[in-house]
Amino acid sequence: MPAESRLKSIGNFCLGIVVMIAIFALIGVLIRGMVWASEVALPWLFTAGSIALDVCVFVLLPLCVFRKTRPWAGMGFFLSSFLFGTGLFAFSCIVVVQIWGYGGLIFGLLLGGIGVVPLAFFAALFHGAWPLFWSVVIGVILMFGTRSLGLYLSDTRPKERQQEITV
């Protein structure tokens, strides 16, 4: 093998190593940034979530009584579920990092991003952190409950057509 070819191979190998280190460093910075953003945004998300829950209970639930306003209430419930989900994700991210560290967070993110919430559930369960455990459970129920209720109320098809599709 000529010296130029060997030198070029060594240069490509070194460049590959540098690129891999840069990619891993970027991933580390992004994950640390996600945890930092979760810590900063969580108080705002809790405040917004509490306001959204008040709106759901005191404004949207009474709108469910009237047939004409049910789709609007359903849309409100559906949209508020995204706020609850964002708050749950940020809270779960912090719980996983505090209990299992960044390795647990990376594992949860590798499970499609949504794996952070179940990982926070199991981390709190296995470590006996019951307030954190129940916070995650209530967050999941709140998110999926408002989303399901919103979808149900937004369905404006006649009842006969709904039964025909579900059967």
N, C-alpha and C positions, 0 to 999 in steps of 0.2 A: 504494500500500500504506500503510495507516495506521501511525502511529508505534508503537502498542502491538504490532501484529503483527510489525513489524520487530524491535522490542526482544525480543519473545518468541522469534523465530527465532534471534537472536544468543545469547540465554540458553540455548536448547536446544543450539545448536552448542557453546558453551563447556562446558556440562554433559557433552556427549558426549566432548569432548576430555579433560576431567578423568576421566571414567569409563574411557576407553581408557588413559590414563596410569596410573591406579590398577590396572587389570588387568595391564598390562605389568610394573608394579612388583611386583605379587603373584606373577606368574610368575617373575620374576627372583629374588625371595626364596625361592620354593619350590625352584627349581633349585639355588640356592646352598645351601639347607638340605639338599637331597638329597646334594650332594657332601660337605657337612660330616658328615651322618649316615653316609655311606659310609666316610669317613675314620675316624670314631670306631668304627664297628661292624666294620670289616674285621679288626682283630686278633682280635676275639671270634669272627667268622665263620671265620677260618682255624683257630683253636683248636677250635671246634666241628666244623669240617669234618675236621680230622685225627682227632678222636675218632670221628666218624661213619665215616670210612674204616677205622679200626682195628676198629670194631664190625662193619662190613661184611665185612672180610677174616677176622677171627678168630671171629666169632659166627655171622653170617648165611651165609657160604659153607659151613661145616660143616652147617648146618641144611638145606642144599639136598640133602644126601645122602639124607635120609629123606623118603619120599613124604608122610607126614602133616604134616611141618613145612615143606614147600616153600611153601605159601601164606603162612605167617607170615614166612618169609625174604623172599618176594617183596614183602610189605607193608613190611618193613623197608628193602629196597633202594629201593622206590618213594618212601617218605617221606624217606629220606636224600638222594634226588636233588633234592628241593626245597631242602634246606640247601645242597647244592653249587651249585644254580642261583642262590640268593640271594647266596652268596659270589662267584660268577662275575659277577653283575650289578654288585655293589658294586665289585669289582676293575676291571671294564671301564669303569665310570663314571669312576673315578679315572684310568685310563690315557688315556681320551679327553680328559678335561679337561687333563691334563698335557701331552699331545702336540698336540692340535688346539684346545684351549680350549673355552670355553662354547658357541661357535657349533657346533662338532662335536657336543657333547653335546645341544644343542637339536635338531640335525638327526637324531641317533640316536633321540631321544625322539619326534620326529614320525613316525618309521618304526614306530610302534606300541609304543614302549618297548623291544621286543626288539632293535631296530636298534642299540642301544648295544654289544652284544657283537660283532656283525660289524664295527662301526666301530672298536672297540678292536683287533680282529684286523688290519684293514687299516692302521690308524694305526701299529701296532707293525711291521707288515710293510714299509710304505713308508719308515719312519724307521730301519729296521735295528735296532730294539730287540728283539733275538732272545730274551733271557730273558722279556720281557713277551709276545712272540708265542707262545712255547712254553707259557707259563703259561695263556694264553687257550685254546690248542688243548687242553691237558690238561684244563682245566676243562670245556670243551664235551664232550670224550670221557667224562669222569667223570660229568657230569650226564646225558647221553643214554644212556650205557652202563648206569648203575644204574637209570634209569627203564625202559629197555627190558627189562633183566633182571628187574626187579620185576614188570612187566606179564606177562612170559612165565611166571614162576614162579607168579604168582597165578591164572593160568588153570587152573581145576579141571575143565574139561570133559574127557570121555573123548577119547582120542587119535583115535578114528574120527570123532567129531564135529568135532574141530579140522581134520582133513584135508579133511573134506567142505566146511567153510566156506571154507578157504583156496583150494580148487581151483576 
